[in-house]
């Protein structure tokens, strides 16, 4: 009886001797990751500008191919809709200004955006006419206009 009782504890004793060795070989748990900073929510204007940017980049890849003019015109329509919606929105940089300076800034922003929309309409006309060379030049002008306007109206990013 004693033998049977001591044999039944033998596996437990063996495991007790191995368990510390297993824990010693196990790699230490990685330290808890620092909580990720929540990204700032984008403004409505930034969301519209993202639509313009993504559509323009896609358009740039296919604009020279006249077989894709239908999808190019769809992208142009997205750009125009987002630009038109942006007319009623105010850039974040305007919050740094007050009074007449703010009003002048907003009026200048809207005038620049109307000029951009006119360029988008010219681009659509060239694509509709099947003139992809002119459409490519129009798109290049829009990218140039975008860079100029971003320098003037976009709030600098904090790093």
Long-range contacts (C-beta under 8 A, 24 or more apart in sequence): 43-89, 43-92, 44-89, 45-86, 45-89, 45-90, 45-91, 45-92, 48-82, 48-83, 48-85, 48-86, 48-89, 49-82, 49-86, 51-78, 51-79, 51-81, 51-82, 52-78, 52-79, 52-82, 52-83, 52-86, 55-79, 55-82, 56-139, 56-142, 56-143, 56-146, 59-139, 60-139, 60-143, 63-127, 63-132, 63-135, 63-136, 63-139, 64-132, 64-136, 65-132, 66-130, 66-132, 69-127, 69-128, 69-130, 69-132, 72-127, 72-135, 73-124, 73-127, 73-128, 76-120, 76-123, 76-124, 76-127, 77-124, 79-120, 80-117, 80-120, 80-121, 80-124, 83-113, 83-116, 83-117, 83-120, 84-117, 86-113, 87-113, 87-114, 87-117, 91-153, 91-154, 91-155, 92-155, 93-153, 93-154, 93-155, 96-155, 105-153, 108-152, 108-153, 109-149, 109-153, 112-145, 112-148, 112-149, 112-152, 112-153, 113-149, 115-145, 116-142, 116-145, 116-146, 116-149, 119-145
